[in-house]
Amino acid sequence: MNREIPQAGPKAVKIVETVLRDGQQSLIATRMHTSEMLPIAEEMDKVGYYAVEMWGGATFDVCLRYLNEDPWDRLRKLRDKFKNTKLQMLFRGQNILGYRPYADDTVEYFVQKSIANGIDIIRIFDALNDIRNLKVAIDATKREGGHVQPAISYTIGKPYTHEYYMNLAREMEDMGADSICIKDMAGLLVPQEAYTLVKDIKSVIHVPLDIHTHFTSGVGDMAYMKAVEAGADIIDTAISPFALGTSQPCTESMVQSFMCSEYDTGLDMHQLVEIANYFRPIREKAIEEGLLDAKVMGVDINTLKYQVPGGMLSNLVSQLKDQKAEHRFYEVLDEVPRVREDMGTPPLVTPSSQIVGVQAVFNVLMGERYKISTAETKALFSGEYGKTTLPFNEEARKKAVGDKETITCRPADLIDPQLPGYEKEIEEFKQQDEDVLSYALFPSVAMEYFKKRAAGISGEEDVTLSGKVSASVTPM
């Protein structure tokens, strides 16, 4: 039922559109170019979205590593197009957009430059839900006048009770949250649980609550419906060509589902259809180029059985193919929950999902658990990522790191200021203040980009200095 004049309901649910970040990250490994985003940006700006998520997560790494683009330039160009809509990014707490903790000066400077270049809302999460790893980024965002949205990394398991999540939400509000997100990165939030969890969290906070999920397990849209009925204020959706599968529920479907109810979004379906029509050829091109794999588009019930995000499942398959051991996939899946329990039962989200997944592969292929432990496994067991919800399995920890003590302080307290050193290392190639942050997060990748830029090689082709074109489509 379409209407010419949309009218928001009295409890209108707000929509965060994810197509420019998590939608395309989940389905095509973040390979959408800035030039593919800009022509539709002004039309998207007219819709009335609560926000458009378009930066952070893997976008930064992929811009530099695969697209030969400056992520800061993308942000500035999109900011210029979005005159009326808030721009949102995903920020990994003390890990920023990288895969390890950084010093406080680097975190603070990254927040400052993100907001100065156009970000309005910073969604800040920690893979272990260690609240200490959020504080510096939260304080910096408040100081720069940005909207702080701490995110609870949602998972299921013995320690993850409603009381656990309610306590986290209280702490986040006390730290200065302007809104709070339940970040369900694996699609584990089933409908009735969504209803009761939202009810409980809303009973102890006074700021808006945003729900983020993925359609991997096939229940994301129903979870959104129940969450909104329970009082959720905002939901994250992706326009249809980049929705469903391992991405978010579909924007148009959710808007239509709430239409003529008290939760009516007020968004115009005609506008959304036009936006979908724009992105459809980009999706088709991704299919033709092999970027959009059919396996990320279906429902994978292993997500609920093994509590593993869809992207992590794909990575496990890829690792096993490289070792010619695809036939051991289900052995690895069985090993994942054991490794996760050894490591204190962390939520499985970047970087903990990669750490657990890679270690599970090693354990199976070596025929002996922790015969080989990755550097990241050792760092996690040493407390270098923060405090886990439950204690480590001491036998596994000792096998991985020996008698090394586990640190108990906030990990970044042990990291000296980094920016002066980074500044010195890139002074020959620096063209903008933000370059030091690109280098801080991805030194070798950023340096390669800087050299191409200095040689006048820029644009969308990933061209090496020798002039050869590389069409790498390896998913992140």
N, C-alpha and C positions, 0 to 999 in steps of 0.2 A: 504494500500500500504506500504509494508515493504521495507526497503533498507538495504543493508549490511553495508554501511558506512554512518552514520548519518552526516548531515551537517547543522550547525546552520544557521538560516536566518540572514539578516543584522539587523533586529530588534528583534532578538531572545528573546523570553520570558523565564524568569528563573523560575524554579520550586522548591518550598519548599515541601518536602515530610513529611506528618503529621502522618503516620501510627503508629509511636511509641509514639505519644502523643495525639493529638486531634482526630485522626481517631479512635483509640481504646477507647479513653475517651468518645467519642460521642456515640459509639455503644455498648461497653461492659463494661461501667463504669470503665475503666482504669484498668481492671483486668489482662492484659497481664504481665506475669512474665519476669524478666530480662533474664532468661535462654531461653525464647522463642525468644528473640530479638538477642542475641549474634550470633547464627549460621548463620544468614543472613546478619549481619552487614558489613562484608568485601565485600560481593557482592554488597550491596547498596552503599558502598563507591566508587565503580567503575563506577557508573551510570553517574555522572556529575551533580547531584542535586546542586542547589544554596546553599541549606542547608537542614538538616534533623532536624525537630522539635521533640525532644525526652525527654524533661524535663519541669518542671514547671506545671502550671495549677493544676489539681487534682492529678498528678502522685505522688507528694511528700507525701501527706496525705494518699493516698491509699497504697503506699509501706509500710508505717509504720502500718496503721490501719488494712489492710486486707491481705497483701501478706507476712508479716513477713520479709520484706526486708529493707535494708538501702538505701534510695534514693541516698545518696552520693556515695555509692558503685556502684550503677547502672550507675551513670554519669561517674565515673572513668573507669569502664569496657567498656562502649561504646566509650569513648574517645580513649581508647587503640585500638579499632577496626577501628575507622574512622580516617584514616591517612590523607585523602585528602579533606574531606568534612566538612564544617562548621556545628557545632552543635548549635541548637537554643533552647531557652526556653521562656515560657510565665511567666511574672512577673506582679503582681497586684499592682504596684506602692507602695504606703506607706503601703499597706496591705500585701506586699511580696507574699507569697503563701497561706496566711491565709485569715481570714474573718473579720478582724478589723485592724485599723491602729496601726503601731508599731513605736517605737522611732527611731530617725535618726541613732543612733549607731547600732541598729539591722539591719536596711535596708542596711547601708553601709557595714557591716560585711558580710551580706548574699551575696551581689553583689561580694565582694572581693573573698569569698570562691567559689562562682559559677564559676567565671572565672578561679580561680586557679585550680579548679578540671576539667576544660575542656570546659566550655561554651564559644562560640564565639560571638553569637548574642543574645542580650536580648531584647525581645519585651515587652515594658512597657506600661501598660494601667491603666486608672482609671475608675471605674464604673460610675462616675458622669461627666467624662471629665473635672474634676477640675485640671487644669494644675499645680497647686501648689503641688499636690500629686505625681507628676512625677519627680520633680526637683532633689530631693536627690538621687533617683535611677539613673537618667540620669547622674548626676555629678559623682557619684561613678563608673558607667560603663566607662565613659570617662577616669577617673583617672586610672582605672585598665587596660586600653587598649582594652576594648571590643567594639563591634559594637552596637551602640544605635539605636533601632528602636521603637520610641514612636508610640503608636497605638491610633487611633481615634475610640472610641466606637460608631459605626454607629447605628442610629435608625431613625425613622420617626415621625413626629408630628409637631405641630405648630412652636416651636422655632428652629427646625433643618433645617435651610435653607442652600443653598450652601455657602452663605456668612459666616454663622456660621462655617462650616467645613473648608472653606478656611482660616479663621482667626486662627482656631486651628492649621492647618498645618503650617502656617507662624510662629506661636509661637513655635511650636515644632522644626522647622528648626533653629530658633534663639537660642533655648536652646542647640543645638549641635547635632541634629538628623543626623545620617549617612544614614538613610532611614526612610520612614514613612509608616505605615500600616493603611489601612481602614479595621477595624475589624467588620465584619458583623456577629455577633454571632447568630442572629436569622434567617438568610436567607431572609432578607427584601429587599435586593438590587436587584431590577428588572433590566432587560437588558438596556433599554434606559436611565434609571436614572444612571446606572453604567457608561454609556458612557459620559453623560453630567457632572456628578460629577467628574469623573477622568479628563476630559478636564479642568474643572475649577480649580481643585486642582493643576494639573500639570502646570497651567499658573502662579502659584504664588510660586512654590518651585523649587529647583534645585537638590534635592536628589532623588534617586529612590523611586518609589511608589509600595508597595506590597498590593495586594487585598486578603482578607481572607473572605470566606463565608461558609455557610452550605447549604446542598441540601434540607433542610426541606421543603421549599415551591416549590421545583421542577424546579427552574429557575437558579440554581447556575452556570451551565456550560455556559448557554447563557449570563449570567451576566459577566462571565470571558471573553468570546469572545469579547463582546462589550467594556469591560474595557481595554483589550489589544489593540484593535483597536484605542482606545482613548489615548493610551500612557502608560498604566500601564506596569511596568517593571517586576514584579514578581507576581506569583499566588501560592496559597497554595492548594495542592491536596493530595489525599490519594490513595494508591495502591488499586486496585479494590476490594479485599475481605473485606476491611474496608473503603469503599467509599459509597457515596450516603446516602439516608435517612437523619438522623441528623448529618452525617459526611460531609466531603468535597466532591466536584466533583472528579471524578475518574482520576488518573494520566494518565493511558494509553489512555483514551478517549480524554483528553485534548492534550496530545502529538500528537496523531493521527490527531486531528482536525486542529492543526497548521502545520502539516507536509506539506512540499513543498510550504509553503507560506513564506513571509518575516519574519514571527514571529516564524518560525520553531525552536523548542527547541534544536535540535541536539541530543536529547536523543535516545538511541537505544531501539526499541520496544522489541527485543529479550531479552535483559537484564531485562526489566520491566516485561515481561511475566514470566521469571524465578523467579523473586521476588514475583509476584502474586501467582505463584504455591506454593511457600514456605508458604505464609500466609494463603492459602485456608484451609488446615487442621486445623489451629488454629481457624479459623472462624467456621468450622464445629464442632469442639470441644465445642466452646462457645455456639453454638445452642443447642447441646446435653445437656449441663449443665444448660441451661436456662439463660445464661448470655446475649445472643443476642435475644432480643424480637422482634417479627415481627412488632410491632407497631412503632419501631424507623426506620424501613426501607422504609416505604411508604412516599408519599407526604401528608403533613398535611396543608391544605389551611387555617386552623385556625391561622397558623403562620402569614399570611398576614392580616387576619381579626382582630386578637387581639394583634398583634405585640409581641407575646410571643415566646421565644426560645423553641425548641423542648424538651430540657432537663427540662425546667421549666414546660412544659405541663405534662411530665411524673411524675414530683415531685408532681404536683397538684393532679393527679390521685391517686398516692400512699398515700398522706395525707388523701384524702377523703375516700379511702378504709379502712384506719386505723380507721376512725371514722364511718364506715358503712354508708357513705353519698355520694356514687358515683353518685347517682341520682341528686345531686346538682352541678355537674361539670360545666354545662353551666351557672348557677347562679354565680359561682366563676369566670368563664371566663369573664362574664359581669362586675364583680366587679373589676377585675384586672386593667382595664384602669382608673377607678375612683380613686382607691388607688394610682396608679401611678401619676395621676394629682394632688391629694392631696399632694404628696411627691415632687412636683416640676418637674414632668415629666422626671425622670432620664432614661437613656438607661437601658434596662433590661439585665444585665450581672452580674456575680458574683462580689460582694454579693448583689447588689441592686435587682436582680431578685428574690433571695430567700426572701428578706425582704418584697417586694411587694406581692409575691405569698402567703407567710404564713399569712400576715395580711389580704389579701383578703379572705382566708379560714376562719379565725377567724370572720371576719365581717359577713360572710354569716351564719356560724353555730351558732353564738351568737344571730342572729336576730337583732343586733344593731351595727352600725358602731363604731369601736374603743371602744366598751365596755371593751374589753381586748386588750391591745397593747403589742406586744412583746418587749423585751429589745432592739432588733435591730431597731424596729420601733421608739422607743423613742430616740435611739442614732442618727438615721438619722434625725429626726425632731429637734434634739438638735444641729445639725451641726457637729456631731462628725465624719462623713464620708467625709465632705467637703461641698462645695457650689453647689447647684443644678442649673440647667439651668434657671428654672423659680422659683418664690417664692412659698413657701408652702401655702396650703390652711390653713388660720389661725384658722378657726373653728376646723378643724381636728387636727391641731397641738396642740391646747390648750386642746382638749379632751384627746390626747395621753400623753402630758407631763405637763399639767397644766400651771403654770406661769413661768416655767423654761425658762431662757434666751437662745436664740440660739447663739452659738459662731460664730464669723465672721472671726477669724484668721485661719491660716492653722492648722488643728487639731493636727498634730504632735508637734506643738510648745508647747502644753500643756502636752506632755508626757516626763517624765524624762528619762535619760539614763537607759537602761534595762539590758545590758549584764552582769555587775558585779553581779546583783542579780541572774540571770539565772545560771551563772557559779557556784555560791555558792550552789544553790539548787541541782545541778546534780553532784557535785564533786565526790560523791561515785561511780557513774556509768559511768563517762566520760572516753571514750577510744580514742577519736579523737576530735580535735578542733571543728569540724562541729556538734558534738552532741549538743552543746549549742544552735545552731540554730534550730535543730530539736525540741528540748524542748521548745524553745521560741515560735514556731508556734503552736505546738500541745502538750502541757505539759503532759496530762494524757496518750495520745496515745503513745508518745515517751517514757515515763517512763515505760509503759508496755513492749514496745519493748526492752528497755535497760535491763529490768529484765530477759526477755527471753534470750537475748544475753549473759548476765552474767551467766545464768544457762546452757549455751551451747546449747540452742535451737535456731537453725537457719535454713535457707533454705526456700523452697517455701510453706511448709505446715504451715497453721496458727494454731500452736499448743499451747495450753494453758500450764501454768506451771504445771497443774495437769496431763498433758500428753494426754488430750483429743483433738481430731482434730475438729476444727470448720470450716465449709464450708460456711461462710457468703458470700452472693452475693448481699447484699443490695446495690443498685446503689447510687453513690454520687450525 
